[in-house]
Structures are given as structure tokens and as C-alpha cells.
Amino acid sequence: MTNKNKKKYWKENQKYLAIILSIWFVVSFGFGIIWADELNNIKLTGFKLGFWFAQQGSIYVFVVLIFAYIRIMNKLDKKYNFDK
């Protein structure tokens, strides 16, 4: 593995991390705190949507993001031959 490939791998990894962390921030902080009042006008299974995101929705999104990151990294590992 050349240093050039390692740098490309790390740069791509950082890009995916930035995207995933941004999604996590928007969902947990944005939906749960900043836009909670606006989202509370919508009901989900009998609960206000802003409340739902603050209490459990952001956790569900976080778990989905973990599995998405695992899948993305497995593909990235194969792409740069780090899967061996």
C-alpha cells in the first residue's frame, strides 16, 4: 500500500465522517432542540414530532448511522485493499 493510497483512503474516510456527523448533529440538535417547536405541530404515533426526536428519534437515527458507517467503511476498505 502506497502512501498516496493511504492518504486518499483517509481523506475519503474523513469526508464520510463529516457527512455522518453532520446528519447526526442536524437530527439530534436541530430536530430535537432548534426546530422542536415547529416539529411539534406534527404528530407521530400520538406524540409531537419534536418531542419524539428529542426523546428517541435521534437515537434511532444514530443507530442507523452506525450501520451505514459500517457498510460504507467495508466498501471503502475493499476499494483500497484494506479488507485483507
PDB file with SEQRES, HELIX, SHEET and CRYST1 records, atoms N, CA, C and O in Angstrom:
SEQRES   1 A   84  MET THR ASN LYS ASN LYS LYS LYS TYR TRP LYS GLU ASN          
SEQRES   2 A   84  GLN LYS TYR LEU ALA ILE ILE LEU SER ILE TRP PHE VAL          
SEQRES   3 A   84  VAL SER PHE GLY PHE GLY ILE ILE TRP ALA ASP GLU LEU          
SEQRES   4 A   84  ASN ASN ILE LYS LEU THR GLY PHE LYS LEU GLY PHE TRP          
SEQRES   5 A   84  PHE ALA GLN GLN GLY SER ILE TYR VAL PHE VAL VAL LEU          
SEQRES   6 A   84  ILE PHE ALA TYR ILE ARG ILE MET ASN LYS LEU ASP LYS          
SEQRES   7 A   84  LYS TYR ASN PHE ASP LYS                                      
HELIX    1 AA1 ASN A    3  PHE A   25  1                                  23    
HELIX    2 AA2 VAL A   26  ILE A   34  3                                   9    
HELIX    3 AA3 ALA A   36  LEU A   39  1                                   4    
HELIX    4 AA4 LEU A   49  TRP A   52  1                                   4    
HELIX    5 AA5 PHE A   53  GLY A   57  3                                   5    
HELIX    6 AA6 SER A   58  LYS A   79  1                                  22    
SHEET    1 AA1 2 LYS A  43  LEU A  44  0                                        
SHEET    2 AA1 2 PHE A  47  LYS A  48 -1                                        
CRYST1    1.000    1.000    1.000  90.00  90.00  90.00 P 1           1          
ATOM      1  N   MET A   1       0.845  -1.177   0.000  1.00  0.00           N  
ATOM      2  CA  MET A   1       0.000   0.000   0.000  1.00  0.00           C  
ATOM      3  C   MET A   1       0.890   1.240   0.000  1.00  0.00           C  
ATOM      4  O   MET A   1       1.755   1.404   0.860  1.00  0.00           O  
ATOM      5  N   THR A   2       0.663   2.085  -0.958  1.00  0.00           N  
ATOM      6  CA  THR A   2       1.468   3.291  -1.062  1.00  0.00           C  
ATOM      7  C   THR A   2       0.919   4.384  -0.143  1.00  0.00           C  
ATOM      8  O   THR A   2      -0.239   4.356   0.275  1.00  0.00           O  
ATOM      9  N   ASN A   3       1.783   5.336   0.150  1.00  0.00           N  
ATOM     10  CA  ASN A   3       1.360   6.466   0.982  1.00  0.00           C  
ATOM     11  C   ASN A   3       0.257   7.267   0.308  1.00  0.00           C  
ATOM     12  O   ASN A   3      -0.621   7.806   0.981  1.00  0.00           O  
ATOM     13  N   LYS A   4       0.299   7.347  -1.019  1.00  0.00           N  
ATOM     14  CA  LYS A   4      -0.714   8.084  -1.770  1.00  0.00           C  
ATOM     15  C   LYS A   4      -2.090   7.454  -1.562  1.00  0.00           C  
ATOM     16  O   LYS A   4      -3.074   8.159  -1.338  1.00  0.00           O  
ATOM     17  N   ASN A   5      -2.153   6.114  -1.639  1.00  0.00           N  
ATOM     18  CA  ASN A   5      -3.420   5.413  -1.422  1.00  0.00           C  
ATOM     19  C   ASN A   5      -3.903   5.565   0.013  1.00  0.00           C  
ATOM     20  O   ASN A   5      -5.101   5.704   0.258  1.00  0.00           O  
ATOM     21  N   LYS A   6      -2.971   5.539   0.965  1.00  0.00           N  
ATOM     22  CA  LYS A   6      -3.350   5.712   2.366  1.00  0.00           C  
ATOM     23  C   LYS A   6      -3.935   7.100   2.598  1.00  0.00           C  
ATOM     24  O   LYS A   6      -4.900   7.255   3.346  1.00  0.00           O  
ATOM     25  N   LYS A   7      -3.355   8.103   1.960  1.00  0.00           N  
ATOM     26  CA  LYS A   7      -3.869   9.469   2.100  1.00  0.00           C  
ATOM     27  C   LYS A   7      -5.248   9.602   1.457  1.00  0.00           C  
ATOM     28  O   LYS A   7      -6.133  10.254   2.011  1.00  0.00           O  
ATOM     29  N   LYS A   8      -5.430   8.983   0.283  1.00  0.00           N  
ATOM     30  CA  LYS A   8      -6.743   9.006  -0.368  1.00  0.00           C  
ATOM     31  C   LYS A   8      -7.795   8.314   0.504  1.00  0.00           C  
ATOM     32  O   LYS A   8      -8.913   8.805   0.661  1.00  0.00           O  
ATOM     33  N   TYR A   9      -7.416   7.180   1.060  1.00  0.00           N  
ATOM     34  CA  TYR A   9      -8.312   6.418   1.941  1.00  0.00           C  
ATOM     35  C   TYR A   9      -8.715   7.271   3.137  1.00  0.00           C  
ATOM     36  O   TYR A   9      -9.898   7.363   3.463  1.00  0.00           O  
ATOM     37  N   TRP A  10      -7.742   7.894   3.793  1.00  0.00           N  
ATOM     38  CA  TRP A  10      -8.031   8.697   4.969  1.00  0.00           C  
ATOM     39  C   TRP A  10      -8.870   9.927   4.619  1.00  0.00           C  
ATOM     40  O   TRP A  10      -9.759  10.305   5.382  1.00  0.00           O  
ATOM     41  N   LYS A  11      -8.596  10.551   3.475  1.00  0.00           N  
ATOM     42  CA  LYS A  11      -9.364  11.724   3.054  1.00  0.00           C  
ATOM     43  C   LYS A  11     -10.818  11.343   2.785  1.00  0.00           C  
ATOM     44  O   LYS A  11     -11.736  12.063   3.177  1.00  0.00           O  
ATOM     45  N   GLU A  12     -11.022  10.221   2.123  1.00  0.00           N  
ATOM     46  CA  GLU A  12     -12.375   9.757   1.847  1.00  0.00           C  
ATOM     47  C   GLU A  12     -13.093   9.371   3.142  1.00  0.00           C  
ATOM     48  O   GLU A  12     -14.284   9.639   3.302  1.00  0.00           O  
ATOM     49  N   ASN A  13     -12.370   8.749   4.054  1.00  0.00           N  
ATOM     50  CA  ASN A  13     -12.928   8.393   5.360  1.00  0.00           C  
ATOM     51  C   ASN A  13     -13.372   9.651   6.106  1.00  0.00           C  
ATOM     52  O   ASN A  13     -14.456   9.676   6.690  1.00  0.00           O  
ATOM     53  N   GLN A  14     -12.550  10.682   6.088  1.00  0.00           N  
ATOM     54  CA  GLN A  14     -12.895  11.936   6.756  1.00  0.00           C  
ATOM     55  C   GLN A  14     -14.129  12.590   6.131  1.00  0.00           C  
ATOM     56  O   GLN A  14     -14.945  13.187   6.833  1.00  0.00           O  
ATOM     57  N   LYS A  15     -14.258  12.473   4.815  1.00  0.00           N  
ATOM     58  CA  LYS A  15     -15.429  13.026   4.126  1.00  0.00           C  
ATOM     59  C   LYS A  15     -16.698  12.335   4.615  1.00  0.00           C  
ATOM     60  O   LYS A  15     -17.687  12.996   4.931  1.00  0.00           O  
ATOM     61  N   TYR A  16     -16.669  11.004   4.677  1.00  0.00           N  
ATOM     62  CA  TYR A  16     -17.829  10.256   5.146  1.00  0.00           C  
ATOM     63  C   TYR A  16     -18.130  10.560   6.612  1.00  0.00           C  
ATOM     64  O   TYR A  16     -19.293  10.695   6.994  1.00  0.00           O  
ATOM     65  N   LEU A  17     -17.105  10.667   7.418  1.00  0.00           N  
ATOM     66  CA  LEU A  17     -17.304  11.015   8.826  1.00  0.00           C  
ATOM     67  C   LEU A  17     -17.961  12.383   8.974  1.00  0.00           C  
ATOM     68  O   LEU A  17     -18.868  12.552   9.789  1.00  0.00           O  
ATOM     69  N   ALA A  18     -17.510  13.352   8.197  1.00  0.00           N  
ATOM     70  CA  ALA A  18     -18.089  14.695   8.260  1.00  0.00           C  
ATOM     71  C   ALA A  18     -19.568  14.675   7.868  1.00  0.00           C  
ATOM     72  O   ALA A  18     -20.385  15.348   8.496  1.00  0.00           O  
ATOM     73  N   ILE A  19     -19.910  13.914   6.843  1.00  0.00           N  
ATOM     74  CA  ILE A  19     -21.300  13.817   6.401  1.00  0.00           C  
ATOM     75  C   ILE A  19     -22.157  13.160   7.478  1.00  0.00           C  
ATOM     76  O   ILE A  19     -23.230  13.661   7.817  1.00  0.00           O  
ATOM     77  N   ILE A  20     -21.682  12.041   8.013  1.00  0.00           N  
ATOM     78  CA  ILE A  20     -22.450  11.308   9.022  1.00  0.00           C  
ATOM     79  C   ILE A  20     -22.601  12.128  10.298  1.00  0.00           C  
ATOM     80  O   ILE A  20     -23.686  12.170  10.879  1.00  0.00           O  
ATOM     81  N   LEU A  21     -21.536  12.773  10.738  1.00  0.00           N  
ATOM     82  CA  LEU A  21     -21.631  13.601  11.943  1.00  0.00           C  
ATOM     83  C   LEU A  21     -22.533  14.813  11.727  1.00  0.00           C  
ATOM     84  O   LEU A  21     -23.210  15.254  12.655  1.00  0.00           O  
ATOM     85  N   SER A  22     -22.548  15.348  10.517  1.00  0.00           N  
ATOM     86  CA  SER A  22     -23.450  16.463  10.210  1.00  0.00           C  
ATOM     87  C   SER A  22     -24.911  16.025  10.283  1.00  0.00           C  
ATOM     88  O   SER A  22     -25.755  16.734  10.832  1.00  0.00           O  
ATOM     89  N   ILE A  23     -25.197  14.867   9.733  1.00  0.00           N  
ATOM     90  CA  ILE A  23     -26.555  14.326   9.807  1.00  0.00           C  
ATOM     91  C   ILE A  23     -26.947  14.117  11.260  1.00  0.00           C  
ATOM     92  O   ILE A  23     -28.052  14.475  11.668  1.00  0.00           O  
ATOM     93  N   TRP A  24     -26.051  13.542  12.034  1.00  0.00           N  
ATOM     94  CA  TRP A  24     -26.317  13.284  13.448  1.00  0.00           C  
ATOM     95  C   TRP A  24     -26.575  14.599  14.195  1.00  0.00           C  
ATOM     96  O   TRP A  24     -27.486  14.676  15.018  1.00  0.00           O  
ATOM     97  N   PHE A  25     -25.780  15.621  13.910  1.00  0.00           N  
ATOM     98  CA  PHE A  25     -25.948  16.920  14.563  1.00  0.00           C  
ATOM     99  C   PHE A  25     -27.296  17.543  14.206  1.00  0.00           C  
ATOM    100  O   PHE A  25     -28.016  18.025  15.081  1.00  0.00           O  
ATOM    101  N   VAL A  26     -27.631  17.529  12.921  1.00  0.00           N  
ATOM    102  CA  VAL A  26     -28.888  18.137  12.482  1.00  0.00           C  
ATOM    103  C   VAL A  26     -30.078  17.427  13.117  1.00  0.00           C  
ATOM    104  O   VAL A  26     -31.020  18.076  13.570  1.00  0.00           O  
ATOM    105  N   VAL A  27     -30.039  16.108  13.150  1.00  0.00           N  
ATOM    106  CA  VAL A  27     -31.164  15.353  13.705  1.00  0.00           C  
ATOM    107  C   VAL A  27     -31.255  15.535  15.217  1.00  0.00           C  
ATOM    108  O   VAL A  27     -32.332  15.819  15.740  1.00  0.00           O  
ATOM    109  N   SER A  28     -30.149  15.377  15.917  1.00  0.00           N  
ATOM    110  CA  SER A  28     -30.218  15.440  17.380  1.00  0.00           C  
ATOM    111  C   SER A  28     -30.371  16.864  17.898  1.00  0.00           C  
ATOM    112  O   SER A  28     -31.243  17.119  18.729  1.00  0.00           O  
ATOM    113  N   PHE A  29     -29.562  17.783  17.438  1.00  0.00           N  
ATOM    114  CA  PHE A  29     -29.601  19.158  17.929  1.00  0.00           C  
ATOM    115  C   PHE A  29     -30.661  19.977  17.198  1.00  0.00           C  
ATOM    116  O   PHE A  29     -31.435  20.702  17.823  1.00  0.00           O  
ATOM    117  N   GLY A  30     -30.690  19.856  15.888  1.00  0.00           N  
ATOM    118  CA  GLY A  30     -31.637  20.643  15.104  1.00  0.00           C  
ATOM    119  C   GLY A  30     -33.081  20.219  15.326  1.00  0.00           C  
ATOM    120  O   GLY A  30     -33.911  21.029  15.738  1.00  0.00           O  
ATOM    121  N   PHE A  31     -33.387  18.948  15.054  1.00  0.00           N  
ATOM    122  CA  PHE A  31     -34.765  18.469  15.185  1.00  0.00           C  
ATOM    123  C   PHE A  31     -35.200  18.386  16.640  1.00  0.00           C  
ATOM    124  O   PHE A  31     -36.360  18.654  16.954  1.00  0.00           O  
ATOM    125  N   GLY A  32     -34.286  18.018  17.529  1.00  0.00           N  
ATOM    126  CA  GLY A  32     -34.640  17.832  18.937  1.00  0.00           C  
ATOM    127  C   GLY A  32     -34.687  19.108  19.744  1.00  0.00           C  
ATOM    128  O   GLY A  32     -35.375  19.157  20.764  1.00  0.00           O  
ATOM    129  N   ILE A  33     -33.969  20.156  19.320  1.00  0.00           N  
ATOM    130  CA  ILE A  33     -33.902  21.381  20.120  1.00  0.00           C  
ATOM    131  C   ILE A  33     -34.307  22.612  19.309  1.00  0.00           C  
ATOM    132  O   ILE A  33     -35.265  23.299  19.662  1.00  0.00           O  
ATOM    133  N   ILE A  34     -33.587  22.889  18.234  1.00  0.00           N  
ATOM    134  CA  ILE A  34     -33.785  24.141  17.500  1.00  0.00           C  
ATOM    135  C   ILE A  34     -35.162  24.207  16.838  1.00  0.00           C  
ATOM    136  O   ILE A  34     -35.877  25.194  17.005  1.00  0.00           O  
ATOM    137  N   TRP A  35     -35.536  23.179  16.100  1.00  0.00           N  
ATOM    138  CA  TRP A  35     -36.799  23.181  15.364  1.00  0.00           C  
ATOM    139  C   TRP A  35     -37.888  22.364  16.060  1.00  0.00           C  
ATOM    140  O   TRP A  35     -38.885  22.001  15.437  1.00  0.00           O  
ATOM    141  N   ALA A  36     -37.702  22.076  17.339  1.00  0.00           N  
ATOM    142  CA  ALA A  36     -38.666  21.236  18.068  1.00  0.00           C  
ATOM    143  C   ALA A  36     -40.052  21.863  18.099  1.00  0.00           C  
ATOM    144  O   ALA A  36     -41.048  21.161  17.920  1.00  0.00           O  
ATOM    145  N   ASP A  37     -40.134  23.152  18.320  1.00  0.00           N  
ATOM    146  CA  ASP A  37     -41.451  23.810  18.390  1.00  0.00           C  
ATOM    147  C   ASP A  37     -42.204  23.701  17.070  1.00  0.00           C  
ATOM    148  O   ASP A  37     -43.408  23.448  17.057  1.00  0.00           O  
ATOM    149  N   GLU A  38     -41.494  23.892  15.962  1.00  0.00           N  
ATOM    150  CA  GLU A  38     -42.150  23.775  14.658  1.00  0.00           C  
ATOM    151  C   GLU A  38     -42.563  22.324  14.381  1.00  0.00           C  
ATOM    152  O   GLU A  38     -43.636  22.063  13.836  1.00  0.00           O  
ATOM    153  N   LEU A  39     -41.685  21.385  14.768  1.00  0.00           N  
ATOM    154  CA  LEU A  39     -41.982  19.973  14.525  1.00  0.00           C  
ATOM    155  C   LEU A  39     -43.088  19.455  15.442  1.00  0.00           C  
ATOM    156  O   LEU A  39     -43.729  18.451  15.134  1.00  0.00           O  
ATOM    157  N   ASN A  40     -43.313  20.134  16.564  1.00  0.00           N  
ATOM    158  CA  ASN A  40     -44.369  19.705  17.484  1.00  0.00           C  
ATOM    159  C   ASN A  40     -45.761  19.869  16.900  1.00  0.00           C  
ATOM    160  O   ASN A  40     -46.723  19.337  17.455  1.00  0.00           O  
ATOM    161  N   ASN A  41     -45.895  20.584  15.804  1.00  0.00           N  
ATOM    162  CA  ASN A  41     -47.188  20.708  15.122  1.00  0.00           C  
ATOM    163  C   ASN A  41     -47.556  19.423  14.399  1.00  0.00           C  
ATOM    164  O   ASN A  41     -48.711  19.248  14.011  1.00  0.00           O  
ATOM    165  N   ILE A  42     -46.597  18.520  14.208  1.00  0.00           N  
ATOM    166  CA  ILE A  42     -46.814  17.242  13.534  1.00  0.00           C  
ATOM    167  C   ILE A  42     -46.830  16.151  14.599  1.00  0.00           C  
ATOM    168  O   ILE A  42     -46.009  16.159  15.516  1.00  0.00           O  
ATOM    169  N   LYS A  43     -47.755  15.223  14.475  1.00  0.00           N  
ATOM    170  CA  LYS A  43     -47.845  14.124  15.442  1.00  0.00           C  
ATOM    171  C   LYS A  43     -47.348  12.831  14.790  1.00  0.00           C  
ATOM    172  O   LYS A  43     -47.608  12.561  13.617  1.00  0.00           O  
ATOM    173  N   LEU A  44     -46.629  12.046  15.585  1.00  0.00           N  
ATOM    174  CA  LEU A  44     -46.135  10.733  15.156  1.00  0.00           C  
ATOM    175  C   LEU A  44     -46.505   9.735  16.232  1.00  0.00           C  
ATOM    176  O   LEU A  44     -46.016   9.826  17.358  1.00  0.00           O  
ATOM    177  N   THR A  45     -47.352   8.796  15.905  1.00  0.00           N  
ATOM    178  CA  THR A  45     -47.868   7.787  16.845  1.00  0.00           C  
ATOM    179  C   THR A  45     -48.389   8.427  18.128  1.00  0.00           C  
ATOM    180  O   THR A  45     -48.178   7.903  19.221  1.00  0.00           O  
ATOM    181  N   GLY A  46     -49.066   9.555  17.990  1.00  0.00           N  
ATOM    182  CA  GLY A  46     -49.673  10.220  19.129  1.00  0.00           C  
ATOM    183  C   GLY A  46     -48.765  11.185  19.872  1.00  0.00           C  
ATOM    184  O   GLY A  46     -49.218  11.862  20.796  1.00  0.00           O  
ATOM    185  N   PHE A  47     -47.508  11.266  19.497  1.00  0.00           N  
ATOM    186  CA  PHE A  47     -46.568  12.171  20.160  1.00  0.00           C  
ATOM    187  C   PHE A  47     -46.190  13.297  19.208  1.00  0.00           C  
ATOM    188  O   PHE A  47     -46.185  13.128  17.989  1.00  0.00           O  
ATOM    189  N   LYS A  48     -45.875  14.439  19.786  1.00  0.00           N  
ATOM    190  CA  LYS A  48     -45.392  15.551  18.974  1.00  0.00           C  
ATOM    191  C   LYS A  48     -44.034  15.177  18.391  1.00  0.00           C  
ATOM    192  O   LYS A  48     -43.193  14.601  19.082  1.00  0.00           O  
ATOM    193  N   LEU A  49     -43.823  15.504  17.129  1.00  0.00           N  
ATOM    194  CA  LEU A  49     -42.617  15.075  16.417  1.00  0.00           C  
ATOM    195  C   LEU A  49     -41.335  15.649  17.022  1.00  0.00           C  
ATOM    196  O   LEU A  49     -40.325  14.949  17.097  1.00  0.00           O  
ATOM    197  N   GLY A  50     -41.359  16.907  17.452  1.00  0.00           N  
ATOM    198  CA  GLY A  50     -40.179  17.489  18.099  1.00  0.00           C  
ATOM    199  C   GLY A  50     -39.818  16.759  19.378  1.00  0.00           C  
ATOM    200  O   GLY A  50     -38.645  16.500  19.649  1.00  0.00           O  
ATOM    201  N   PHE A  51     -40.838  16.426  20.165  1.00  0.00           N  
ATOM    202  CA  PHE A  51     -40.616  15.657  21.393  1.00  0.00           C  
ATOM    203  C   PHE A  51     -40.077  14.268  21.059  1.00  0.00           C  
ATOM    204  O   PHE A  51     -39.159  13.775  21.715  1.00  0.00           O  
ATOM    205  N   TRP A  52     -40.655  13.640  20.032  1.00  0.00           N  
ATOM    206  CA  TRP A  52     -40.224  12.293  19.646  1.00  0.00           C  
ATOM    207  C   TRP A  52     -38.758  12.282  19.231  1.00  0.00           C  
ATOM    208  O   TRP A  52     -38.011  11.390  19.635  1.00  0.00           O  
ATOM    209  N   PHE A  53     -38.330  13.266  18.425  1.00  0.00           N  
ATOM    210  CA  PHE A  53     -36.927  13.342  18.024  1.00  0.00           C  
ATOM    211  C   PHE A  53     -36.027  13.570  19.225  1.00  0.00           C  
ATOM    212  O   PHE A  53     -34.951  12.977  19.312  1.00  0.00           O  
ATOM    213  N   ALA A  54     -36.447  14.418  20.149  1.00  0.00           N  
ATOM    214  CA  ALA A  54     -35.630  14.701  21.323  1.00  0.00           C  
ATOM    215  C   ALA A  54     -35.487  13.480  22.216  1.00  0.00           C  
ATOM    216  O   ALA A  54     -34.434  13.275  22.820  1.00  0.00           O  
ATOM    217  N   GLN A  55     -36.536  12.666  22.306  1.00  0.00           N  
ATOM    218  CA  GLN A  55     -36.512  11.543  23.238  1.00  0.00           C  
ATOM    219  C   GLN A  55     -35.976  10.246  22.635  1.00  0.00           C  
ATOM    220  O   GLN A  55     -35.186   9.551  23.274  1.00  0.00           O  
ATOM    221  N   GLN A  56     -36.392   9.917  21.425  1.00  0.00           N  
ATOM    222  CA  GLN A  56     -35.935   8.646  20.875  1.00  0.00           C  
ATOM    223  C   GLN A  56     -35.601   8.673  19.392  1.00  0.00           C  
ATOM    224  O   GLN A  56     -34.845   7.818  18.929  1.00  0.00           O  
ATOM    225  N   GLY A  57     -36.123   9.600  18.646  1.00  0.00           N  
ATOM    226  CA  GLY A  57     -35.859   9.648  17.209  1.00  0.00           C  
ATOM    227  C   GLY A  57     -34.394   9.824  16.884  1.00  0.00           C  
ATOM    228  O   GLY A  57     -33.872   9.189  15.967  1.00  0.00           O  
ATOM    229  N   SER A  58     -33.725  10.695  17.640  1.00  0.00           N  
ATOM    230  CA  SER A  58     -32.297  10.919  17.381  1.00  0.00           C  
ATOM    231  C   SER A  58     -31.476   9.673  17.706  1.00  0.00           C  
ATOM    232  O   SER A  58     -30.443   9.430  17.082  1.00  0.00           O  
ATOM    233  N   ILE A  59     -31.925   8.892  18.670  1.00  0.00           N  
ATOM    234  CA  ILE A  59     -31.222   7.644  18.999  1.00  0.00           C  
ATOM    235  C   ILE A  59     -31.375   6.645  17.858  1.00  0.00           C  
ATOM    236  O   ILE A  59     -30.411   5.980  17.479  1.00  0.00           O  
ATOM    237  N   TYR A  60     -32.587   6.537  17.308  1.00  0.00           N  
ATOM    238  CA  TYR A  60     -32.806   5.640  16.170  1.00  0.00           C  
ATOM    239  C   TYR A  60     -31.942   6.042  14.980  1.00  0.00           C  
ATOM    240  O   TYR A  60     -31.334   5.192  14.329  1.00  0.00           O  
ATOM    241  N   VAL A  61     -31.892   7.320  14.704  1.00  0.00           N  
ATOM    242  CA  VAL A  61     -31.074   7.821  13.589  1.00  0.00           C  
ATOM    243  C   VAL A  61     -29.604   7.520  13.856  1.00  0.00           C  
ATOM    244  O   VAL A  61     -28.877   7.134  12.941  1.00  0.00           O  
ATOM    245  N   PHE A  62     -29.158   7.694  15.100  1.00  0.00           N  
ATOM    246  CA  PHE A  62     -27.778   7.408  15.457  1.00  0.00           C  
ATOM    247  C   PHE A  62     -27.433   5.940  15.197  1.00  0.00           C  
ATOM    248  O   PHE A  62     -26.367   5.642  14.657  1.00  0.00           O  
ATOM    249  N   VAL A  63     -28.315   5.035  15.572  1.00  0.00           N  
ATOM    250  CA  VAL A  63     -28.074   3.596  15.351  1.00  0.00           C  
ATOM    251  C   VAL A  63     -28.027   3.294  13.849  1.00  0.00           C  
ATOM    252  O   VAL A  63     -27.179   2.522  13.401  1.00  0.00           O  
ATOM    253  N   VAL A  64     -28.914   3.886  13.084  1.00  0.00           N  
ATOM    254  CA  VAL A  64     -28.908   3.697  11.623  1.00  0.00           C  
ATOM    255  C   VAL A  64     -27.603   4.226  11.033  1.00  0.00           C  
ATOM    256  O   VAL A  64     -27.028   3.606  10.138  1.00  0.00           O  
ATOM    257  N   LEU A  65     -27.137   5.367  11.531  1.00  0.00           N  
ATOM    258  CA  LEU A  65     -25.880   5.938  11.041  1.00  0.00           C  
ATOM    259  C   LEU A  65     -24.687   5.036  11.364  1.00  0.00           C  
ATOM    260  O   LEU A  65     -23.744   4.957  10.577  1.00  0.00           O  
ATOM    261  N   ILE A  66     -24.718   4.367  12.496  1.00  0.00           N  
ATOM    262  CA  ILE A  66     -23.642   3.426  12.835  1.00  0.00           C  
ATOM    263  C   ILE A  66     -23.580   2.315  11.796  1.00  0.00           C  
ATOM    264  O   ILE A  66     -22.504   1.998  11.287  1.00  0.00           O  
ATOM    265  N   PHE A  67     -24.730   1.723  11.478  1.00  0.00           N  
ATOM    266  CA  PHE A  67     -24.746   0.646  10.489  1.00  0.00           C  
ATOM    267  C   PHE A  67     -24.387   1.157   9.093  1.00  0.00           C  
ATOM    268  O   PHE A  67     -23.735   0.453   8.322  1.00  0.00           O  
ATOM    269  N   ALA A  68     -24.809   2.375   8.769  1.00  0.00           N  
ATOM    270  CA  ALA A  68     -24.436   2.963   7.477  1.00  0.00           C  
ATOM    271  C   ALA A  68     -22.929   3.168   7.410  1.00  0.00           C  
ATOM    272  O   ALA A  68     -22.310   2.902   6.380  1.00  0.00           O  
ATOM    273  N   TYR A  69     -22.335   3.641   8.506  1.00  0.00           N  
ATOM    274  CA  TYR A  69     -20.884   3.854   8.533  1.00  0.00           C  
ATOM    275  C   TYR A  69     -20.132   2.523   8.388  1.00  0.00           C  
ATOM    276  O   TYR A  69     -19.111   2.458   7.704  1.00  0.00           O  
ATOM    277  N   ILE A  70     -20.628   1.485   9.018  1.00  0.00           N  
ATOM    278  CA  ILE A  70     -20.006   0.157   8.885  1.00  0.00           C  
ATOM    279  C   ILE A  70     -20.034  -0.279   7.425  1.00  0.00           C  
ATOM    280  O   ILE A  70     -19.028  -0.748   6.893  1.00  0.00           O  
ATOM    281  N   ARG A  71     -21.173  -0.126   6.787  1.00  0.00           N  
ATOM    282  CA  ARG A  71     -21.299  -0.532   5.380  1.00  0.00           C  
ATOM    283  C   ARG A  71     -20.386   0.301   4.477  1.00  0.00           C  
ATOM    284  O   ARG A  71     -19.705  -0.237   3.604  1.00  0.00           O  
ATOM    285  N   ILE A  72     -20.379   1.609   4.696  1.00  0.00           N  
ATOM    286  CA  ILE A  72     -19.531   2.499   3.902  1.00  0.00           C  
ATOM    287  C   ILE A  72     -18.061   2.144   4.082  1.00  0.00           C  
ATOM    288  O   ILE A  72     -17.309   2.090   3.109  1.00  0.00           O  
ATOM    289  N   MET A  73     -17.654   1.903   5.314  1.00  0.00           N  
ATOM    290  CA  MET A  73     -16.243   1.588   5.579  1.00  0.00           C  
ATOM    291  C   MET A  73     -15.849   0.233   5.008  1.00  0.00           C  
ATOM    292  O   MET A  73     -14.720   0.066   4.548  1.00  0.00           O  
ATOM    293  N   ASN A  74     -16.750  -0.727   5.029  1.00  0.00           N  
ATOM    294  CA  ASN A  74     -16.439  -2.020   4.410  1.00  0.00           C  
ATOM    295  C   ASN A  74     -16.194  -1.859   2.912  1.00  0.00           C  
ATOM    296  O   ASN A  74     -15.274  -2.462   2.361  1.00  0.00           O  
ATOM    297  N   LYS A  75     -17.024  -1.041   2.254  1.00  0.00           N  
ATOM    298  CA  LYS A  75     -16.814  -0.778   0.828  1.00  0.00           C  
ATOM    299  C   LYS A  75     -15.518  -0.016   0.593  1.00  0.00           C  
ATOM    300  O   LYS A  75     -14.792  -0.294  -0.361  1.00  0.00           O  
ATOM    301  N   LEU A  76     -15.231   0.941   1.460  1.00  0.00           N  
ATOM    302  CA  LEU A  76     -14.005   1.725   1.328  1.00  0.00           C  
ATOM    303  C   LEU A  76     -12.766   0.844   1.549  1.00  0.00           C  
ATOM    304  O   LEU A  76     -11.764   0.982   0.847  1.00  0.00           O  
ATOM    305  N   ASP A  77     -12.848  -0.047   2.519  1.00  0.00           N  
ATOM    306  CA  ASP A  77     -11.748  -0.986   2.766  1.00  0.00           C  
ATOM    307  C   ASP A  77     -11.472  -1.853   1.543  1.00  0.00           C  
ATOM    308  O   ASP A  77     -10.317  -2.074   1.178  1.00  0.00           O  
ATOM    309  N   LYS A  78     -12.535  -2.342   0.915  1.00  0.00           N  
ATOM    310  CA  LYS A  78     -12.359  -3.146  -0.287  1.00  0.00           C  
ATOM    311  C   LYS A  78     -11.777  -2.341  -1.421  1.00  0.00           C  
ATOM    312  O   LYS A  78     -10.924  -2.825  -2.165  1.00  0.00           O  
ATOM    313  N   LYS A  79     -12.244  -1.096  -1.555  1.00  0.00           N  
ATOM    314  CA  LYS A  79     -11.767  -0.230  -2.623  1.00  0.00           C  
ATOM    315  C   LYS A  79     -10.257   0.006  -2.529  1.00  0.00           C  
ATOM    316  O   LYS A  79      -9.570   0.048  -3.550  1.00  0.00           O  
ATOM    317  N   TYR A  80      -9.746   0.160  -1.313  1.00  0.00           N  
ATOM    318  CA  TYR A  80      -8.325   0.442  -1.120  1.00  0.00           C  
ATOM    319  C   TYR A  80      -7.530  -0.777  -0.621  1.00  0.00           C  
ATOM    320  O   TYR A  80      -6.395  -0.642  -0.163  1.00  0.00           O  
ATOM    321  N   ASN A  81      -8.134  -1.951  -0.716  1.00  0.00           N  
ATOM    322  CA  ASN A  81      -7.495  -3.232  -0.343  1.00  0.00           C  
ATOM    323  C   ASN A  81      -7.042  -3.272   1.113  1.00  0.00           C  
ATOM    324  O   ASN A  81      -5.973  -3.800   1.419  1.00  0.00           O  
ATOM    325  N   PHE A  82      -7.851  -2.717   2.007  1.00  0.00           N  
ATOM    326  CA  PHE A  82      -7.580  -2.845   3.437  1.00  0.00           C  
ATOM    327  C   PHE A  82      -8.427  -3.937   4.071  1.00  0.00           C  
ATOM    328  O   PHE A  82      -8.406  -4.099   5.291  1.00  0.00           O  
ATOM    329  N   ASP A  83      -9.154  -4.671   3.287  1.00  0.00           N  
ATOM    330  CA  ASP A  83     -10.051  -5.704   3.821  1.00  0.00           C  
ATOM    331  C   ASP A  83      -9.377  -7.050   4.058  1.00  0.00           C  
ATOM    332  O   ASP A  83     -10.026  -8.017   4.457  1.00  0.00           O  
ATOM    333  N   LYS A  84      -8.093  -7.103   3.814  1.00  0.00           N  
ATOM    334  CA  LYS A  84      -7.398  -8.389   3.974  1.00  0.00           C  
ATOM    335  C   LYS A  84      -6.687  -8.488   5.283  1.00  0.00           C  
ATOM    336  O   LYS A  84      -6.057  -9.507   5.567  1.00  0.00           O  
TER     337      LYS A  84                                                      
END                                                                             
